[in-house]
């Protein structure tokens, strides 16, 4: 084991021994902001458990205080947590039981257009090609869903795109990939159903094209349909589609959620192509 992998695990073990349970342990965070990028060090400054990077397409009022970032270690047997995971094949990893909460205060003034790209980087997990680690997101006390659009080495960098906040977990996902794709497709279809009526047919047609191509194993065509879906959402953002998230929670970021949903669906489609079910 390398020293970079062992340090966070040693720190994690010390925290668990100190508290006796992971459920109540708050982990310190330090947030810095530069332009449209916020970087969050989670844990001790000299030996962090993770680094979280948030890259906004277009943020306003972004600051450490307006983000409202917190983190804590979770108890892997906590029934309340487990009920928030929609499938028993989703498993928190004992090497990295970290729940990150980003809950901007309503009076903090934060807003952004379109999407936020989220990266959770930790040395507590080991990367392998075809990794089953995934980045999941949930509303406060709500169910988690997979938003992954990349898992990269270093040791693990779990990346995703979102049109909003608030809680994030890196989980081991043991579901079959075609089931994951079906779940993500259904979620994206539900977002289309909430669009203005005039906007629905074009997005439905692109998603239909994706499903038809996928059914025949035409992965390049399926991915091209998702790229066209994202391009259309970006093109319609701010005109035909609402594209803003605000800390006051009084808007629906339609374009951002469509872009993010297509991004994670593309990831799973490429994973199916490269690694099978």
ABEGO torsion letter per residue (X at the ends): XBAAAAAAAAAAAAAAAAAGBAAABBBBBBBBBBEABBBBBBEBAABBABBBBBBBABBBGBBAAAAGBBBBBBBAABAAAAAABABAABBBBAABBBBBBBBBBAAAGBBBBEBBBBBBBBAABBBBBGBABBBBBBBBGBBBBBABABBBBOABBBBBBBABOABBBBBBBABBAAAAAAAAAAAAAAAAAABBAAAAAAAAAAAAAAAAAAAAGBAAAAAAAAAAAAAAAAAABGBABBABBBAAGABBBAAAAAAAAAAAAAAAAAAAAAAEX
